Amino acid sequence: MERRVRLALPGVVLAALALSVPAQAQSQAAGPDLSSTTVVSGRELTWDMAFLPDGTMFFTEKCRGLSVRQPSGTVNPLLGMQGSQGYPEAAADLFCNGQAGMSGVAVDPEFASNRFIYVYSASNLTAPGTNRVLRLTVNGGLTRVGDRTDIVTDIPYKAAPSNHPFGDAGAHNGGRLRFGPADGFLYVTTGDTHNGIVPQSPNMLGGKVLRIDRNGQPAPGNNTAQGFDPRIFTYGHRNPQGICFRPGNNQVFTAEHGPWHSDEVTMLAAGGNGGWDPRPNIGGRGDCPDGYCGYMPNQMGAVPPRERAAFMPMTDTRLYPEAMRPAWNNENMSQGMSSCTFLNGQQWRDWNGRMVISFLGIGIHGTPVGNRLDVLDISADGRSATRATVPLPIAAGRFRSVVQGPDGNLYVAVEQGEIYQLRPN
């Protein structure tokens, strides 16, 4: 995705590394025509959505807080953040900085009896800041939340800027929450915070997917390696912000931001390693700025994506031969892959059972920006995929979240402040 500027790369890296590049064919399957309705507007940095069976939708705004939209269309603010206005209560420790803030939201599978919802947010309760998973209880009128319980308190947060692209504080913050439809456990995606040692660390929770119960305890079956924090389901991730489950067999996939190359969709296996290891002085690399090689070589300048992928692979199968292979790598481009959901229902025609992925749209050194939604037809073994691009009935934007609602329609949140319902005709 870079301009064609060639650099001399260490021969040991290029010679030794065998990249696993899955099939990248375009799908010919026809999806339905789509129509759209704006269901939420005038918000700020809308980040995620979660539904009750009747269509009630909880949603987050990264720098404002948590709200709920009732089926009537009425929107009630619930929990504000530091500096927020117009909420019945605000949590002064919850803050927004860079990519960090209030992000993922999930509804407990037993909400009808326990009224629990969960949000992921940066907090300053522990200096210099961490990311936390909060469990909240919603009142019967959907007007307030209470009984806050922080079930995870130690997810890393990047507190200080560093010498990297997008190097501000709060970078690579992860933040998606989803309950597994089959097992009922909460999956939490976390980012590497521009820290080279974090993704492969056995006890630092960044660059991971966690799998926990509603109290924050490790879920059984995580298959965590000896010496690892037992809440870890998979490790060796960069910045996964999408997690979703295939209908029928509930295979779990992540959608993950790439480093100037190779946004990846990967099927997860309990205890698996995603193969991201941006530490200096390994894999044929030397020192790197601020101890993080994630954008090397020539991190601030143009390098053809395949050369950069050879030097600093998203999934390093040379260092980690057993790493989980991606099904799809966005033709080696990085365009801000942000979220995923599977479509389920005959109304989606040939797209029934396929994954929708969203892109924020990032163009680097002349590469395509890529504000779009794609549909992936992923093979049964999760090792390859073909894609189609969704013909949008709405303006292209920074697509932050996609969720299939209980009505079978696709809901799309854009950072500009809208949430759309896309209906198959």
GUBA-22619 format. One record per residue: x, y, z of N, C-alpha, C in turn. Coordinates in steps of 0.2 Angstrom, whole numbers, padded with zeros to 4 digits, always signed. Example, Ala and Ser with C-alpha at 12.3 -4.5 7.8 and 13.67 -1.06 7.14 Angstrom:
REM GUBA-22619
+0066-0028+0039+0062-0022+0039+0066-0016+0039
+0064-0011+0035+0068-0005+0036+0064+0000+0039
***
This chain:
REM GUBA-22619
+0004-0006+0000+0000+0000+0000+0004+0006+0000
+0011+0006+0000+0015+0011+0000+0017+0013-0008
+0020+0019-0008+0023+0021-0015+0029+0016-0016
+0031+0015-0022+0036+0010-0024+0043+0012-0022
+0044+0013-0016+0051+0015-0014+0054+0008-0011
+0060+0006-0014+0063+0000-0012+0068+0002-0007
+0069-0002-0001+0074-0002+0003+0078-0008+0004
+0084-0008+0006+0088-0014+0007+0087-0016+0013
+0084-0022+0014+0082-0026+0020+0087-0031+0021
+0087-0033+0028+0092-0038+0030+0090-0044+0026
+0095-0047+0023+0094-0053+0019+0092-0059+0023
+0094-0059+0030+0092-0065+0034+0085-0065+0035
+0082-0059+0035+0075-0059+0036+0071-0061+0030
+0072-0058+0024+0069-0060+0018+0070-0067+0016
+0076-0070+0017+0077-0076+0015+0074-0081+0020
+0074-0080+0026+0071-0085+0031+0064-0085+0032
+0060-0079+0030+0053-0079+0032+0049-0081+0026
+0044-0086+0028+0040-0088+0023+0033-0086+0025
+0030-0081+0022+0024-0078+0024+0018-0082+0022
+0013-0083+0026+0007-0087+0024+0002-0082+0022
+0001-0082+0015-0003-0077+0012-0009-0081+0009
-0015-0081+0012-0021-0085+0010-0024-0082+0003
-0028-0086+0000-0031-0084-0006-0035-0077-0005
-0035-0072-0010-0037-0066-0009-0042-0064-0015
-0046-0069-0017-0050-0068-0023-0056-0064-0022
-0059-0061-0027-0065-0058-0026-0071-0062-0027
-0076-0062-0022-0082-0066-0023-0086-0064-0028
-0090-0068-0031-0095-0067-0036-0102-0067-0033
-0103-0070-0027-0109-0071-0024-0113-0064-0024
-0119-0065-0025-0124-0059-0025-0127-0058-0019
-0126-0052-0016-0130-0050-0010-0136-0046-0012
-0140-0045-0007-0147-0041-0008-0145-0034-0009
-0150-0030-0012-0150-0023-0012-0151-0021-0005
-0149-0015-0003-0149-0013+0004-0153-0006+0004
-0157-0005+0009-0160+0002+0010-0157+0004+0017
-0158+0010+0019-0155+0012+0025-0160+0017+0029
-0159+0017+0035-0163+0022+0040-0158+0024+0045
-0158+0030+0046-0154+0033+0052-0157+0032+0058
-0154+0028+0063-0158+0027+0069-0155+0031+0075
-0149+0034+0074-0146+0038+0079-0142+0043+0075
-0142+0049+0077-0138+0055+0074-0136+0060+0079
-0132+0064+0077-0130+0070+0081-0126+0068+0087
-0122+0062+0087-0118+0060+0092-0111+0062+0091
-0106+0059+0095-0099+0061+0094-0095+0054+0095
-0092+0052+0090-0087+0046+0090-0091+0040+0092
-0096+0039+0089-0100+0032+0091-0095+0026+0090
-0095+0022+0095-0090+0016+0095-0093+0009+0094
-0098+0008+0098-0100+0001+0098-0108+0001+0100
-0111-0005+0099-0118-0006+0100-0119-0013+0103
-0124-0014+0107-0127-0020+0109-0134-0020+0110
-0137-0026+0109-0145-0026+0108-0148-0030+0113
-0154-0028+0115-0159-0033+0119-0163-0036+0113
-0166-0042+0115-0171-0045+0110-0176-0041+0107
-0179-0036+0111-0184-0032+0108-0182-0026+0104
-0175-0025+0103-0172-0020+0098-0169-0014+0102
-0170-0014+0109-0167-0009+0113-0159-0010+0112
-0156-0004+0111-0149-0004+0109-0145+0001+0113
-0140-0002+0117-0135+0002+0120-0130+0004+0116
-0127+0010+0116-0122+0012+0112-0117+0016+0116
-0111+0016+0114-0106+0020+0117-0103+0026+0112
-0101+0031+0115-0097+0037+0112-0091+0037+0115
-0085+0037+0112-0079+0036+0115-0077+0041+0120
-0079+0048+0119-0077+0053+0123-0083+0056+0127
-0089+0052+0127-0094+0055+0131-0097+0050+0136
-0099+0044+0133-0101+0039+0138-0106+0034+0135
-0110+0031+0139-0115+0026+0137-0122+0028+0137
-0126+0026+0132-0133+0028+0131-0137+0022+0129
-0143+0023+0129-0148+0018+0126-0153+0021+0122
-0154+0017+0116-0160+0019+0112-0165+0014+0113
-0171+0016+0115-0177+0012+0115-0180+0011+0108
-0184+0005+0108-0187+0004+0101-0192+0010+0099
-0194+0014+0103-0198+0020+0101-0194+0025+0098
-0187+0024+0098-0183+0030+0096-0180+0034+0101
-0183+0034+0107-0181+0038+0113-0174+0036+0115
-0169+0041+0116-0162+0040+0118-0161+0042+0125
-0159+0038+0130-0158+0040+0136-0151+0040+0138
-0148+0045+0140-0141+0045+0143-0140+0041+0149
-0135+0037+0150-0135+0032+0156-0128+0034+0160
-0122+0034+0157-0116+0035+0161-0112+0039+0157
-0110+0045+0160-0105+0049+0157-0098+0048+0159
-0093+0051+0156-0086+0051+0158-0084+0058+0160
-0078+0058+0162-0074+0064+0164-0076+0070+0159
-0079+0075+0161-0081+0081+0157-0087+0080+0153
-0091+0074+0154-0097+0074+0150-0103+0078+0153
-0107+0080+0149-0113+0084+0151-0119+0080+0149
-0125+0081+0153-0131+0078+0151-0133+0071+0153
-0128+0068+0157-0129+0061+0160-0132+0061+0167
-0136+0057+0169-0139+0056+0176-0133+0055+0181
-0128+0052+0179-0122+0052+0183-0116+0051+0178
-0110+0053+0181-0104+0053+0177-0098+0050+0181
-0094+0046+0178-0089+0042+0182-0082+0047+0181
-0080+0050+0186-0074+0055+0185-0068+0051+0183
-0067+0045+0184-0061+0041+0183-0061+0039+0176
-0066+0039+0172-0066+0037+0165-0065+0043+0160
-0060+0041+0156-0057+0047+0152-0056+0045+0145
-0055+0050+0141-0054+0049+0134-0048+0052+0132
-0043+0048+0128-0037+0051+0126-0034+0047+0120
-0033+0051+0115-0031+0047+0108-0036+0042+0106
-0034+0036+0105-0038+0030+0103-0042+0027+0109
-0040+0029+0115-0043+0026+0121-0049+0030+0123
-0054+0027+0127-0060+0030+0130-0065+0025+0131
-0071+0026+0131-0076+0021+0132-0078+0018+0125
-0077+0012+0124-0077+0008+0118-0082+0003+0118
-0080-0003+0119-0085-0009+0118-0090-0009+0123
-0096-0012+0121-0102-0013+0126-0105-0020+0124
-0107-0024+0129-0110-0030+0128-0116-0031+0133
-0121-0035+0131-0126-0036+0135-0126-0044+0138
-0127-0044+0145-0126-0051+0148-0132-0056+0145
-0130-0062+0143-0135-0067+0140-0141-0068+0145
-0140-0066+0151-0145-0067+0156-0148-0061+0158
-0148-0056+0154-0150-0049+0156-0157-0049+0158
-0161-0053+0156-0168-0053+0158-0169-0054+0166
-0164-0057+0168-0165-0059+0176-0160-0055+0180
-0154-0053+0177-0149-0049+0181-0148-0042+0179
-0150-0040+0173-0150-0033+0171-0143-0031+0170
-0138-0035+0169-0131-0033+0168-0129-0031+0161
-0125-0026+0160-0122-0024+0154-0114-0023+0156
-0110-0022+0151-0103-0022+0152-0100-0017+0147
-0095-0013+0149-0092-0008+0145-0085-0008+0146
-0081-0006+0141-0073-0006+0141-0071+0001+0141
-0067+0003+0146-0066+0010+0146-0059+0011+0149
-0055+0017+0147-0049+0019+0150-0051+0022+0157
-0047+0021+0162-0049+0024+0169-0042+0026+0172
-0043+0031+0176-0037+0034+0180-0037+0031+0187
-0041+0027+0189-0041+0024+0196-0034+0021+0198
-0031+0018+0193-0024+0015+0194-0019+0019+0190
-0014+0023+0193-0010+0027+0190-0005+0022+0186
-0003+0024+0180-0005+0031+0176-0011+0030+0172
-0015+0025+0173-0021+0023+0169-0021+0016+0167
-0026+0013+0167-0027+0006+0164-0034+0006+0160
-0035+0001+0156-0041-0001+0153-0045-0005+0158
-0051-0004+0159-0055-0008+0163-0062-0011+0160
-0064-0017+0162-0071-0019+0160-0075-0018+0166
-0081-0014+0165-0085-0012+0170-0092-0016+0169
-0094-0019+0174-0101-0022+0174-0106-0017+0178
-0111-0016+0174-0116-0011+0177-0123-0014+0177
-0127-0012+0181-0134-0014+0182-0139-0009+0179
-0143-0011+0175-0148-0006+0172-0155-0006+0175
-0157-0001+0177-0164-0001+0180-0170-0002+0175
-0175-0004+0178-0181-0006+0174-0183-0001+0169
-0183+0005+0170-0185+0010+0166-0180+0012+0160
-0174+0009+0160-0169+0011+0156-0167+0018+0156
-0166+0021+0162-0165+0028+0163-0158+0029+0167
-0156+0023+0171-0150+0024+0175-0146+0017+0175
-0140+0018+0177-0136+0012+0178-0133+0013+0185
-0132+0007+0189-0129+0007+0195-0125+0001+0197
-0123+0000+0203-0119-0006+0205-0113-0007+0201
-0109-0002+0200-0103-0003+0196-0099-0008+0199
-0096-0013+0195-0091-0018+0197-0086-0018+0192
-0080-0017+0194-0074-0017+0189-0072-0024+0189
-0074-0028+0184-0072-0035+0184-0065-0037+0181
-0062-0032+0177-0055-0032+0175-0052-0025+0176
-0047-0025+0179-0044-0018+0181-0037-0017+0178
-0034-0022+0175-0027-0022+0173-0025-0023+0166
-0029-0020+0161-0028-0021+0154-0023-0014+0153
-0017-0015+0150-0013-0010+0149-0016-0004+0145
-0014+0002+0146-0016+0008+0143-0009+0012+0142
-0009+0015+0136-0003+0019+0134-0003+0026+0137
+0001+0027+0142+0000+0033+0145+0004+0039+0142
+0009+0038+0138+0014+0043+0136+0015+0042+0128
+0015+0048+0125+0017+0048+0118+0024+0044+0116
+0024+0041+0110+0031+0038+0108+0032+0040+0101
+0038+0038+0099+0041+0040+0092+0038+0035+0087
+0032+0035+0086+0029+0030+0081+0023+0034+0077
+0022+0031+0071+0016+0033+0068+0010+0032+0073
+0005+0037+0073-0001+0037+0077+0002+0036+0085
+0007+0039+0086+0011+0037+0093+0008+0041+0099
+0002+0044+0099+0000+0048+0104-0002+0043+0110
-0003+0046+0116-0005+0042+0122-0012+0039+0120
-0014+0033+0122-0020+0030+0121-0020+0025+0115
-0014+0025+0111-0014+0021+0105-0015+0013+0106
-0017+0010+0101-0017+0002+0101-0021+0000+0107
-0027+0002+0108-0031+0001+0114-0036-0005+0114
-0037-0008+0108-0041-0014+0108-0048-0011+0110
-0052-0015+0114-0058-0013+0117-0065-0016+0115
-0065-0021+0111-0072-0024+0109-0074-0029+0114
-0080-0029+0116-0083-0034+0120-0088-0038+0117
-0088-0045+0117-0093-0049+0115-0094-0055+0119
-0100-0057+0120-0102-0064+0123-0102-0069+0118
-0099-0075+0119-0099-0081+0115-0106-0083+0115
-0110-0084+0109-0117-0087+0109-0117-0094+0112
-0112-0098+0111-0113-0105+0113-0111-0106+0121
-0105-0102+0123-0102-0104+0129-0105-0099+0135
-0107-0093+0132-0110-0088+0137-0104-0084+0141
-0098-0085+0139-0092-0081+0142-0091-0075+0138
-0088-0070+0141-0086-0063+0139-0079-0063+0136
-0079-0061+0129-0072-0061+0126-0071-0053+0125
-0064-0052+0127-0062-0045+0127-0056-0044+0123
-0056-0040+0118-0050-0039+0114-0046-0033+0117
-0039-0034+0117-0035-0028+0120-0029-0027+0115
-0026-0021+0115-0021-0019+0111-0014-0019+0114
-0009-0019+0109-0002-0019+0112+0001-0013+0115
-0002-0007+0114+0000-0001+0117+0006+0002+0115
+0009+0000+0109+0015+0002+0106+0021+0000+0111
+0020-0006+0114+0025-0009+0118+0027-0016+0116
+0034-0016+0114+0036-0022+0110+0035-0029+0114
+0036-0028+0121+0036-0034+0125+0029-0037+0127
+0024-0033+0125+0017-0034+0128+0014-0040+0124
+0014-0041+0118+0009-0046+0114+0011-0053+0116
+0018-0054+0117+0020-0061+0119+0021-0062+0126
+0020-0057+0130+0020-0058+0138+0015-0062+0140
+0017-0067+0145+0012-0071+0148+0008-0068+0153
+0010-0062+0156+0006-0059+0161+0003-0052+0160
+0005-0049+0155+0003-0042+0153-0003-0043+0148
-0009-0040+0150-0015-0042+0146-0016-0038+0140
-0011-0034+0137-0012-0031+0131-0010-0036+0125
-0013-0034+0119-0011-0039+0114-0014-0046+0114
-0020-0046+0118-0023-0052+0119-0030-0052+0118
-0033-0058+0118-0041-0059+0118-0042-0063+0125
-0045-0060+0129-0047-0063+0136-0054-0066+0135
-0055-0071+0139-0061-0075+0140-0063-0076+0147
-0068-0073+0149-0069-0073+0156-0077-0074+0158
-0078-0075+0164-0085-0075+0166-0088-0068+0168
-0094-0068+0170-0097-0061+0172-0094-0058+0178
-0090-0062+0182-0086-0059+0187-0079-0057+0186
-0077-0058+0180-0070-0057+0178-0065-0063+0179
-0068-0069+0181-0064-0075+0182-0062-0078+0176
-0057-0082+0176-0055-0086+0169-0060-0091+0168
-0062-0091+0161-0067-0096+0159-0063-0103+0158
-0067-0108+0160-0064-0115+0159-0063-0116+0151
-0058-0120+0150-0056-0121+0143-0052-0116+0139
-0049-0111+0142-0045-0106+0139-0038-0110+0137
-0036-0115+0139-0030-0119+0137-0024-0114+0137
-0024-0111+0143-0019-0106+0144-0012-0110+0145
-0007-0108+0142+0000-0111+0143+0002-0110+0150
+0006-0114+0153+0009-0114+0159+0012-0107+0160
+0011-0104+0166+0014-0097+0167+0010-0091+0165
+0005-0093+0161+0001-0087+0158-0004-0085+0163
-0006-0079+0162-0013-0077+0166-0018-0081+0163
-0022-0084+0168-0027-0089+0165-0033-0086+0162
-0034-0079+0162-0039-0076+0158-0038-0075+0151
-0031-0077+0149-0029-0076+0142-0032-0082+0138
-0036-0080+0133-0038-0085+0128-0033-0086+0122
-0031-0080+0119-0026-0080+0114-0022-0074+0115
-0016-0075+0112-0011-0069+0113-0007-0068+0107
-0002-0063+0107+0002-0062+0101-0002-0058+0096
-0007-0053+0098-0011-0049+0094-0008-0042+0094
-0010-0038+0089-0007-0031+0088-0013-0026+0091
-0018-0026+0088-0024-0022+0090-0030-0024+0087
-0033-0030+0090-0039-0032+0087-0045-0028+0090
-0049-0026+0086-0055-0022+0088-0061-0025+0085
-0061-0031+0082-0067-0034+0080-0066-0041+0083
-0072-0044+0085-0072-0051+0087-0080-0053+0086
-0080-0059+0082-0087-0061+0080-0087-0069+0080
-0093-0072+0079-0094-0079+0080-0098-0082+0074
-0096-0087+0070-0099-0089+0065-0105-0093+0067
-0111-0092+0064-0117-0095+0065-0117-0103+0064
-0120-0107+0068-0120-0114+0067-0114-0117+0071
-0108-0116+0070-0103-0119+0074-0099-0114+0079
-0101-0108+0079-0098-0103+0084-0091-0103+0084
-0088-0104+0078-0080-0102+0077-0080-0095+0079
-0074-0093+0082-0073-0086+0084-0067-0083+0080
-0068-0077+0077-0064-0074+0073-0062-0067+0076
-0056-0065+0075-0054-0058+0076-0053-0054+0069
-0055-0047+0070-0053-0043+0064-0048-0038+0067
-0042-0037+0064-0037-0034+0068-0033-0029+0063
-0031-0023+0066-0028-0018+0062-0020-0020+0061
-0018-0019+0055-0011-0021+0053-0007-0015+0053
+0000-0016+0053+0005-0011+0054+0007-0008+0047
+0004-0003+0044+0005-0001+0037+0005-0007+0032
+0002-0013+0034+0001-0018+0030-0003-0023+0033
-0007-0027+0030-0010-0033+0032-0015-0033+0038
-0020-0029+0037-0026-0030+0041-0028-0038+0041
-0029-0041+0047-0030-0048+0047-0037-0050+0050
-0040-0055+0047-0046-0059+0050-0043-0066+0051
-0044-0068+0057-0041-0074+0060-0046-0078+0064
-0046-0085+0063-0050-0089+0067-0046-0091+0073
-0049-0090+0079-0045-0091+0085-0045-0099+0087
-0040-0101+0091-0040-0107+0094-0038-0106+0101
-0041-0109+0106-0040-0108+0113-0032-0109+0114
-0029-0105+0118-0022-0105+0119-0017-0103+0113
-0020-0101+0108-0017-0099+0102-0013-0093+0102
-0007-0093+0098-0003-0087+0097-0004-0084+0090
-0006-0077+0090-0007-0074+0084-0001-0072+0080
+0005-0073+0083+0011-0072+0079+0014-0065+0079
+0011-0060+0082+0014-0053+0082+0019-0053+0088
+0025-0051+0086+0030-0050+0090+0035-0044+0088
+0033-0038+0090+0037-0032+0088+0043-0030+0092
+0046-0035+0096+0051-0033+0100+0058-0032+0096
+0062-0028+0098+0068-0027+0094+0073-0033+0095
+0078-0033+0091+0084-0038+0092+0081-0045+0092
+0076-0047+0088+0074-0054+0087+0072-0054+0079
+0071-0060+0076+0069-0061+0070+0073-0057+0064
+0080-0056+0066+0084-0053+0061+0084-0045+0062
+0080-0042+0066+0079-0035+0067+0084-0033+0072
+0086-0026+0072+0090-0023+0077+0086-0019+0081
+0089-0014+0084+0085-0009+0088+0080-0005+0084
+0075-0003+0088+0069+0000+0085+0067+0006+0089
+0064+0011+0086+0062+0017+0090+0058+0015+0096
+0060+0018+0102+0056+0016+0109+0055+0009+0110
+0059+0005+0107+0058-0002+0109+0053-0006+0106
+0050-0003+0100+0045-0006+0096+0046-0006+0089
+0046-0012+0086+0048-0012+0079+0041-0013+0074
+0036-0011+0077+0029-0013+0074+0028-0010+0067
+0032-0004+0065+0031-0001+0059+0037-0001+0055
+0042-0005+0057+0048-0005+0053+0048-0009+0047
+0052-0008+0042+0058-0003+0042+0055+0004+0040
+0059+0009+0041+0058+0016+0039+0051+0017+0041
+0049+0017+0048+0042+0018+0050+0039+0024+0048
+0042+0029+0047+0038+0035+0045+0038+0036+0037
+0041+0032+0033+0041+0033+0026+0038+0027+0022
+0039+0028+0016+0035+0023+0011+0040+0017+0010
+0037+0011+0011+0040+0005+0009+0034+0000+0006
+0035-0003+0001+0030-0008-0002+0027-0012+0003
+0021-0013+0004+0018-0017+0009+0021-0024+0010
+0022-0028+0004+0025-0035+0005+0032-0035+0008
+0036-0029+0006+0043-0029+0009+0042-0028+0017
+0038-0023+0018+0037-0022+0026+0034-0028+0029
+0029-0032+0026+0027-0038+0029+0032-0043+0030
+0037-0043+0025+0042-0048+0026+0047-0046+0032
+0048-0040+0033+0052-0037+0038+0049-0038+0045
+0043-0036+0045+0039-0036+0052+0032-0039+0051
+0032-0045+0050+0025-0048+0049+0020-0048+0054
+0014-0047+0052+0008-0048+0057+0008-0055+0060
+0009-0060+0056+0009-0067+0059+0015-0070+0057
+0020-0070+0062+0027-0072+0060+0027-0080+0061
+0027-0083+0055+0027-0090+0055+0034-0093+0055
+0039-0089+0055+0046-0091+0055+0047-0091+0063
+0046-0086+0067+0047-0087+0074+0042-0091+0077
+0036-0092+0075+0031-0096+0078+0027-0100+0073
+0030-0106+0071+0027-0110+0066+0020-0112+0067
+0018-0113+0074+0012-0115+0076+0007-0109+0076
+0009-0103+0074+0004-0097+0075-0002-0098+0071
-0008-0095+0073-0014-0096+0070-0014-0092+0063
-0015-0095+0058-0015-0092+0051-0021-0088+0050
-0020-0082+0047-0026-0078+0045-0030-0081+0039
-0036-0080+0039-0040-0082+0033-0040-0077+0028
-0038-0070+0030-0038-0065+0025-0034-0059+0027
-0030-0056+0023-0026-0051+0025-0026-0044+0021
-0032-0043+0019-0034-0037+0015-0029-0035+0010
-0027-0040+0006-0022-0039+0000-0016-0036+0003
-0014-0037+0009-0008-0034+0012-0008-0027+0013
-0014-0024+0013-0015-0017+0015-0018-0016+0022
-0016-0010+0025-0019-0008+0031-0023-0002+0030
-0030-0003+0031-0035+0002+0030-0039+0003+0036
-0037+0001+0042-0041+0002+0048-0047-0003+0049
-0045-0009+0049-0051-0014+0050-0053-0014+0057
-0060-0013+0058-0062-0011+0065-0067-0015+0068
-0071-0019+0064-0076-0023+0068-0078-0028+0063
-0082-0033+0066-0085-0039+0062-0091-0041+0065
-0095-0044+0060-0101-0048+0063-0103-0053+0057
-0106-0058+0059-0109-0063+0054-0116-0061+0052
-0118-0062+0046-0125-0061+0044-0128-0068+0044
-0134-0068+0047-0138-0074+0048-0145-0073+0046
-0147-0077+0041-0154-0077+0039-0155-0077+0031
-0160-0080+0029-0161-0081+0022-0162-0074+0018
-0164-0069+0022-0165-0062+0019-0158-0060+0016
-0152-0063+0018-0146-0060+0016-0144-0064+0009
-0148-0068+0007-0147-0072+0001-0140-0075+0001
-0135-0074-0004-0129-0078-0004-0124-0075+0001
-0126-0070+0005-0122-0068+0010-0124-0071+0017
-0129-0075+0017-0131-0078+0023-0125-0083+0026
-0123-0082+0032-0118-0085+0035-0111-0082+0034
-0110-0077+0030-0104-0073+0029-0103-0068+0034
-0096-0066+0034-0094-0061+0039-0094-0054+0035
-0097-0049+0039-0096-0042+0037-0090-0039+0041
-0086-0035+0038-0080-0032+0041-0081-0024+0039
-0079-0020+0044-0079-0013+0043-0072-0010+0043
-0072-0004+0039-0065-0001+0039-0066+0007+0041
-0061+0009+0044-0061+0016+0046-0059+0020+0040
-0055+0017+0036-0052+0021+0030-0046+0025+0032
-0040+0021+0030-0034+0025+0031-0030+0024+0025
-0027+0029+0022-0023+0029+0016-0016+0031+0018
-0011+0027+0016-0004+0029+0018+0000+0029+0012
+0004+0035+0011+0008+0035+0005+0005+0034-0002
-0001+0036-0003-0004+0036-0009-0008+0029-0010
-0009+0025-0005-0013+0019-0005-0021+0021-0004
-0025+0016-0007-0032+0018-0006-0035+0019+0001
-0039+0023+0002-0042+0025+0009-0046+0019+0012
-0051+0017+0008-0054+0011+0010-0060+0012+0015
-0064+0017+0015-0069+0018+0019-0075+0013+0016
-0076+0007+0019-0080+0003+0016-0082-0003+0021
-0087-0007+0018-0089-0013+0022-0088-0019+0017
-0085-0024+0019-0083-0030+0015-0087-0036+0018
-0089-0041+0013-0092-0047+0015-0087-0052+0013
-0085-0056+0018-0080-0062+0017-0084-0069+0018
-0082-0073+0013-0084-0080+0012-0078-0084+0015
-0078-0086+0021-0073-0089+0024-0073-0097+0024
-0068-0100+0022-0068-0107+0021-0070-0110+0028
-0072-0117+0027-0074-0120+0033-0069-0121+0038
-0062-0122+0036-0057-0123+0040-0054-0116+0043
-0057-0110+0041-0055-0104+0043-0048-0102+0040
-0046-0105+0035-0039-0103+0033-0039-0099+0026
-0044-0098+0023-0044-0094+0017-0051-0090+0016
-0052-0085+0012-0058-0082+0011-0058-0078+0004
-0064-0077+0002-0065-0072-0004-0069-0067-0001
-0069-0061-0005-0072-0055-0002-0077-0052-0008
-0082-0049-0006-0086-0044-0010-0087-0038-0006
-0088-0032-0009-0088-0026-0006-0096-0024-0006
-0098-0021-0001-0105-0020+0000-0107-0013-0004
-0112-0013-0008-0114-0007-0011-0118-0003-0006
-0115+0003-0004-0118+0006+0002-0124+0011+0000
-0129+0010+0003-0134+0015+0003-0134+0021+0007
-0128+0022+0010-0126+0028+0014-0119+0031+0012
-0118+0037+0014-0111+0040+0013-0106+0036+0016
-0100+0035+0013-0095+0032+0016-0092+0036+0022
-0090+0033+0027-0087+0036+0033-0082+0032+0037
-0081+0034+0043-0076+0030+0047-0081+0025+0050
-0081+0019+0047-0086+0014+0050-0082+0010+0056
-0085+0011+0062-0082+0009+0068-0085+0002+0070
-0091+0001+0069-0094-0005+0072-0100-0007+0067
-0100-0014+0067-0105-0017+0063-0108-0023+0068
-0115-0023+0068-0118-0028+0072-0125-0030+0069
-0126-0036+0069-0133-0039+0066-0137-0038+0072
-0143-0034+0071-0148-0034+0076-0152-0039+0077
-0157-0040+0082-0161-0045+0083-0167-0045+0078
-0168-0040+0074-0172-0040+0069-0169-0043+0062
-0163-0045+0062-0160-0047+0056-0157-0042+0052
-0157-0036+0054-0154-0031+0050-0147-0029+0052
-0143-0026+0048-0136-0024+0050-0136-0017+0052
-0133-0016+0058-0132-0009+0061-0125-0007+0060
-0124-0001+0058-0117+0002+0057-0117+0008+0060
-0111+0009+0064-0110+0015+0068-0104+0018+0065
-0104+0025+0063-0099+0028+0060-0096+0033+0065
-0090+0035+0065-0087+0039+0070-0090+0046+0070
-0092+0048+0064-0095+0055+0063-0101+0056+0067
-0104+0051+0070-0109+0052+0075-0116+0049+0074
-0116+0045+0068-0123+0041+0066-0122+0034+0067
-0128+0031+0068-0129+0024+0068-0135+0023+0063
-0133+0018+0058-0138+0017+0052-0140+0010+0053
-0147+0009+0051-0149+0002+0050-0149+0001+0042
-0146-0005+0040-0146-0007+0033-0150-0013+0033
-0155-0013+0028-0160-0018+0027-0159-0021+0021
-0159-0028+0020-0159-0031+0014-0166-0031+0011
-0167-0029+0005-0173-0029+0001-0175-0036-0003
***
